Amino acid sequence: HWYAGTIGGSFQGYTLGNILSAQFYAEALKAHPSIEDKIAAGNFQTLHSWLKENIYTHGRKFQADVLVQKVTGASITIDPYLHYLETKYGEIYPI
């Protein structure tokens, strides 16, 4: 990541991807609340179908902010990602 000589390399892209994935996952859970139980059982079909129908089908047709608005009805927000982090690490670390 540091080979390009720029500070930060491509790490900011990872951060944006994490933020967007959390927002999309939260929307998928609204549509299919059983996704978490299915994933725990090793079944990713419901989530994959939701992603194909709502995200993958558009390819590069839309800029990220437009796609997020179309899929979630909201602008890009960090709230779902913060919720994910608090849920994942809240029991381990006092946040």
LONUVO-76825 format. One line per 5 residues: number of its first residue (from 0); their letters; for each residue z, x, y of N, C-alpha, C. Coordinates in pm, 1 decimal, padded with zeros to 6 digits, m for minus. Each point is the difference from the previous one (the first is absolute). Example, Ala and Ser with C-alpha at 12.3 -4.5 7.8 and 13.67 -1.06 7.14 Angstrom:
0 = as = 00780.0,01319.0,m00569.0,00000.0,m00089.0,00119.0,00000.0,00090.0,00120.0  m00072.0,m00035.0,00105.0,00006.0,00082.0,00119.0,00073.0,m00077.0,00109.0
This chain:
0 = hwyag = 00000.0,00081.1,m00120.3,00000.0,m00081.1,00120.3,00000.0,00085.2,00126.3  00047.3,00120.5,m00012.5,00010.2,00084.9,00118.7,m00122.9,00088.2,00016.6  m00093.9,m00006.4,m00092.7,m00113.6,00091.0,00003.1,m00088.1,m00018.7,00122.9  m00001.0,m00116.8,00059.3,m00088.4,m00026.1,00113.5,00051.5,00063.5,00128.0  00122.5,00047.5,m00001.0,00055.3,00063.6,00117.8,00057.2,m00096.7,00101.4
5 = tiggs = m00000.5,m00127.4,m00031.8,00057.7,m00097.6,00092.3,00142.4,m00031.7,m00041.7  00082.1,m00026.3,00097.8,00138.2,m00036.9,m00030.6,00000.3,m00140.2,m00058.3  00066.0,m00015.4,m00111.2,00009.5,m00131.3,m00062.5,m00104.8,m00024.8,m00105.6  m00108.1,00076.6,00002.6,m00102.5,m00020.0,m00102.0,m00039.3,m00145.5,m00009.6  00004.7,m00056.2,m00119.4,m00036.9,m00140.2,m00017.6,00119.8,m00087.3,m00035.1
10 = fqgyt = 00118.8,00048.5,00027.1,00119.0,m00076.2,m00035.4,00009.7,m00132.7,00074.3  m00052.8,m00007.1,00122.0,00005.4,m00126.1,00072.7,m00081.2,m00107.0,m00073.4  m00103.7,00039.4,m00071.9,m00077.0,m00095.5,m00079.1,00082.8,m00058.4,m00112.9  00084.4,00081.8,m00061.7,00089.1,m00050.0,m00104.3,00096.9,m00102.5,00057.1  00052.9,00027.8,00116.9,00095.4,m00091.6,00062.4,m00065.7,m00133.8,00029.2
15 = lgnil = m00118.6,00002.4,00057.5,m00070.3,m00125.0,00027.5,m00030.5,m00075.8,m00128.4  m00038.2,00072.0,m00103.7,m00025.7,m00063.7,m00128.7,00124.4,m00066.4,m00056.7  00114.6,00064.7,00013.6,00125.2,m00059.2,m00047.7,00034.6,m00126.4,00078.0  m00018.2,00005.0,00130.7,00029.3,m00116.0,00085.1,m00091.6,m00116.7,m00037.1  m00130.0,00027.8,m00012.4,m00094.8,m00106.0,m00033.4,00023.2,m00054.9,m00139.9
20 = saqfy = 00027.5,00087.6,m00095.4,00020.9,m00048.3,m00137.0,00122.4,m00089.2,m00009.6  00104.6,00032.4,00072.6,00119.8,m00084.9,m00001.5,m00029.7,m00136.2,00060.5  m00079.4,m00002.6,00106.5,m00033.7,m00127.2,00063.6,m00088.7,m00084.5,m00092.5  m00095.8,00062.3,m00065.0,m00085.0,m00073.6,m00092.9,00079.0,m00047.0,m00121.8  00088.8,00083.8,m00051.6,00080.4,m00037.5,m00115.9,00090.6,m00119.0,00033.2
25 = aealk = 00058.8,00000.5,00118.4,00083.7,m00112.7,00041.8,m00081.8,m00128.6,00004.1  m00123.0,00009.1,00044.8,m00087.4,m00117.8,00004.7,m00037.5,m00045.8,m00140.3  m00026.0,00095.0,m00089.0,m00030.1,m00035.0,m00138.7,00118.6,m00070.4,m00064.8  00122.2,00045.7,00030.8,00119.8,m00064.3,m00055.1,00017.4,m00142.4,00051.5  m00040.2,m00023.7,00124.5,00005.9,m00137.2,00052.7,m00091.0,m00091.3,m00081.3
30 = ahpsi = m00116.9,00049.9,m00033.6,m00096.8,m00080.0,m00075.4,00037.8,m00013.4,m00147.4  00062.1,00104.3,m00053.5,00034.9,00003.7,m00143.3,00138.2,00062.1,m00017.1  00105.7,m00078.2,00016.3,00136.6,00055.1,m00008.2,00034.2,00065.4,m00134.2  m00077.1,m00027.7,m00103.4,00030.2,00055.3,m00132.3,m00055.1,00141.5,m00019.4  m00065.4,00055.5,00100.7,m00062.4,00132.0,m00015.2,00100.3,00106.2,m00044.0
35 = edkia = 00117.5,00003.3,00059.9,00097.5,00104.2,m00035.6,00040.4,m00008.9,m00146.9  00024.0,m00121.2,m00049.8,00036.6,m00016.8,m00141.0,m00114.1,00042.2,m00091.3  m00121.7,m00033.4,00040.1,m00115.5,00038.3,m00081.7,m00018.0,00151.0,m00003.1  00018.4,00065.4,00115.0,m00011.3,00145.8,00004.1,00108.1,00063.2,m00088.1  00121.2,m00053.8,00006.7,00109.4,00052.3,m00083.4,m00034.1,m00009.9,m00148.4
40 = agnfq = m00081.0,m00099.7,m00035.6,m00042.0,m00017.6,m00138.8,m00127.6,00077.5,m00032.0  m00049.5,00076.8,00099.3,m00119.9,00079.9,m00022.3,m00130.5,m00073.2,00024.9  00007.2,m00117.6,00061.2,m00119.0,m00080.3,00027.2,m00033.3,00008.0,00149.1  m00109.8,00064.8,00031.2,m00041.3,00017.7,00139.0,m00115.2,m00092.6,00038.4  m00039.5,m00088.3,m00089.0,m00118.8,m00082.8,00020.5,00009.5,m00089.0,00123.9
45 = tlhsw = 00112.3,m00064.6,00022.4,00012.8,m00091.0,00114.2,m00013.3,00076.4,00130.9  00068.9,00113.3,00010.9,m00011.3,00081.0,00121.6,m00141.6,00053.3,00016.0  m00058.5,00048.6,m00107.3,m00135.2,00053.2,00007.6,m00099.6,m00108.6,00041.9  00014.7,m00118.5,m00052.9,m00088.2,m00110.1,00039.0,00015.6,m00034.3,00146.8  00123.2,m00000.7,00048.4,00023.9,m00028.7,00141.7,m00064.6,00107.9,00087.0
50 = lkeni = 00015.7,00125.2,m00038.5,m00060.6,00109.6,00075.1,m00152.4,m00010.6,00000.9  m00060.0,m00031.5,m00115.3,m00145.8,m00014.2,m00005.3,m00047.5,m00112.9,00090.6  00069.9,m00112.1,m00004.6,m00040.6,m00118.3,00077.0,00020.3,00018.5,00150.2  00106.9,00068.9,00039.0,00036.3,00006.0,00141.3,m00030.6,00131.7,00069.8  m00006.2,00109.5,m00074.3,m00018.8,00131.6,00061.5,m00132.4,00062.4,m00044.6
55 = ythgr = m00012.5,00025.9,m00129.3,m00112.9,00076.4,m00051.3,m00134.8,m00065.5,00028.8  m00002.8,m00131.4,m00002.1,m00126.5,m00071.6,00018.8,m00066.2,00030.6,00134.6  00078.6,00041.3,00098.4,m00053.6,00025.6,00133.1,m00055.0,00141.6,00017.2  00034.4,00090.3,m00090.2,m00048.0,00137.7,00012.7,00034.2,00057.1,00136.7  m00100.6,00055.2,00069.0,00021.0,00058.3,00132.9,m00049.5,m00092.7,00110.8
60 = kfqad = m00009.2,m00128.1,m00031.3,m00054.4,m00096.1,00095.5,00084.2,m00010.9,00126.8  00131.4,00015.3,m00011.9,00091.0,m00019.4,00113.3,00079.3,00126.6,00029.3  00035.5,00017.8,00125.7,00097.4,00102.1,00038.1,00135.6,m00043.0,m00057.8  00089.3,00094.6,m00017.6,00129.7,m00028.5,m00063.0,00075.2,m00110.6,00072.6  00005.6,00004.7,00132.4,00076.6,m00100.5,00072.6,m00058.6,m00140.0,m00017.2
65 = vlvqk = m00130.8,m00010.3,m00009.6,m00064.6,m00130.0,m00020.2,00027.9,m00050.7,m00141.7  m00009.2,00088.3,m00098.3,00027.4,m00039.7,m00138.6,00144.1,m00047.3,m00014.9  00093.3,00072.0,00058.3,00140.7,m00040.1,m00008.5,00018.2,m00138.8,00060.0  m00060.4,m00024.9,00113.5,00010.4,m00130.6,00065.7,m00059.0,m00109.7,m00089.1  m00116.5,00025.7,m00060.4,m00064.2,m00099.2,m00087.0,00085.0,m00029.1,m00123.6
70 = vtgas = 00055.6,00103.6,m00058.1,00072.2,m00016.1,m00126.6,00141.8,m00053.5,00019.5  00069.0,00048.9,00102.6,00141.3,m00035.7,00015.8,00025.6,m00100.0,00111.9  m00097.5,m00016.6,00089.7,00020.7,m00089.2,00114.3,00083.9,00064.0,00108.7  00023.7,00129.5,m00010.3,00082.7,00071.4,00098.1,m00062.2,00136.0,00028.6  00045.1,00060.8,00107.0,m00041.6,00136.4,00031.4,00071.5,00097.7,m00093.1
75 = itidp = m00047.5,00122.8,m00001.4,00066.7,00103.6,m00078.9,00144.5,00011.6,00047.5  00091.3,m00002.1,m00095.4,00142.2,00009.8,00031.6,00068.7,00089.5,m00101.5  00102.9,00066.7,00045.0,00075.2,00089.0,m00087.7,00111.8,m00073.6,m00074.7  00027.1,m00123.9,00036.7,00112.9,m00073.9,m00056.9,m00000.2,m00007.6,m00153.6  m00111.5,m00035.5,m00065.7,00004.0,m00002.3,m00147.0,00029.9,00136.9,m00061.5
80 = ylhyl = m00049.4,00106.3,00062.6,00027.5,00134.0,m00051.5,00147.1,00036.6,00017.0  00056.2,m00033.5,00114.9,00143.4,00025.1,00020.2,00083.5,m00079.1,m00099.6  m00039.5,m00124.0,m00026.1,00071.4,m00082.5,m00099.5,m00007.1,00066.8,m00137.4  m00117.8,00049.6,m00036.1,m00016.2,00069.6,m00127.5,00093.1,00120.5,m00008.4  00001.8,00082.2,00105.8,00084.8,00119.6,00000.0,00147.9,m00036.4,m00006.6
85 = etkyg = 00040.0,m00100.8,00076.1,00140.3,m00042.3,m00001.3,00039.6,m00053.9,m00136.6  m00089.9,m00074.1,m00063.2,00028.4,m00054.7,m00133.2,00007.2,00111.9,m00103.7  m00093.9,00091.6,00007.5,m00006.5,00107.3,m00099.4,00116.2,00097.7,00013.5  00031.7,00038.4,00122.3,00099.2,00105.8,00020.5,00134.1,m00049.5,00052.9  00008.7,m00126.2,00036.4,00122.0,m00052.9,00059.3,00123.6,00010.0,m00087.5
90 = eiypi = m00020.0,m00012.3,m00130.5,00114.2,00007.7,m00091.3,00044.1,00144.6,m00021.3  m00091.7,00092.2,00014.0,00031.1,00141.5,m00022.5,00058.3,00065.3,00125.0  m00064.4,m00029.3,00112.7,00040.3,00060.2,00127.4,00043.4,m00109.1,00096.7  00110.7,00021.3,00068.7,00040.0,m00100.1,00098.6,m00094.2,00002.1,00119.3  m00081.7,m00104.2,00010.1,m00097.8,m00007.5,00108.5,00048.2,m00101.0,00104.1
